Amino acid sequence: MSFHSMKSKEDRERETMPHPIWRGVGLFMIVVVPILSFVISHELVKYWEATIPEFILPMELRGTVDIPIFGEVENFLGILALTVIIVIAIFALFSVVNAVVYRTTREKNLRVFESQPERYKSKRKLRKARDRYKDKDKDNLY
């Protein structure tokens, strides 16, 4: 009896689908992280302008944009550039945390996207050549 016939169809389909927690993680990564980083970068630029007198954005990064839910945003391109940097930093931090959590909590059984371990194959021992030709050497002595 094959391995696949031993499991029910629902069990086989469940193994190929991602874990349900990844739906929440995907929402967090696609929606929440960019919005959160935009708000953080907006507040950082406002804080830097108020506290650091030498802080001046270049003219290319200045401009005012009206965002319907958020409101009017000054220095939009500067905030957008800082948003990209913060998004990359948050994704990098999330990747490290995810790798640590996954590594410590995973089961020993392999999942769909993991590679199979290499099987150990014993090497064949070669017969020595002199044993193979021993009888022929006796005939060729004279």
ABEGO torsion letter per residue (X at the ends): XBAAAABBAAAAAAAABBBAAAAAAAAAAAAAAAAAAAAAAAAAAAAAAAABAABBBBAAABEBBBBAAAEBBBGAAAAAAAAAAAAAAAAAAAAAAAAAAAAAABBABBBAABBBBBBBBBBBBBBBAAAAAAAAAAAAAX
